[in-house]
Structures are given as structure tokens and as C-alpha cells.
């Protein structure tokens, strides 16, 4: 969770997400993330094999912003098995 060199005062949060592969899984994960001026999607990459979906999601947030609400919203997505914050 380092400060972004391009945007002082902002941090980039990287998540590793594992879930059951199903139609619209990635779409549901992305819809769980609020897209606002204070929560910006930086990158997303998922791979699936018909059983399991594994991906990485990077968000940019103000340094003072807590990730608790985002973590909770991601956990509520149907099929989520595990969410890790990658440092």
C-alpha cells in the first residue's frame, strides 16, 4: 500500500481474488467496487479454468481512505473463496 508516485496522497491497493468460475463472476466483482472520484480502478486481470477464477485487482484510493467497506463488498460477491491484499 505505497503512495502513488504520480499522485501524492494516494495509495494503490492490490487484491488477489480467488473464486468459483461462473458466468458474470468478474462482472460481479467489478460491480462490488465503488467507482467514484475517491476509488479508482487501476487494473484488472482474471484467468479462469471452468472451475476456479483467479485474478488481481488494483485500486487507487486516498491515503486517508479505509478499505474496510471495499473488502466487505468484495466478500459479498457470490462465489468468492478468498481475497488477499497484496503488498
Secondary structure, 3 states (H helix, E strand, C coil): CCECCCCCCEEEEEEEEEEECCCCHHHHHHHHCCCECCEEEEEEEEEECCCEEEEEEEEEEECCCCCHHHHHHHHCCCCEEEEEEEC
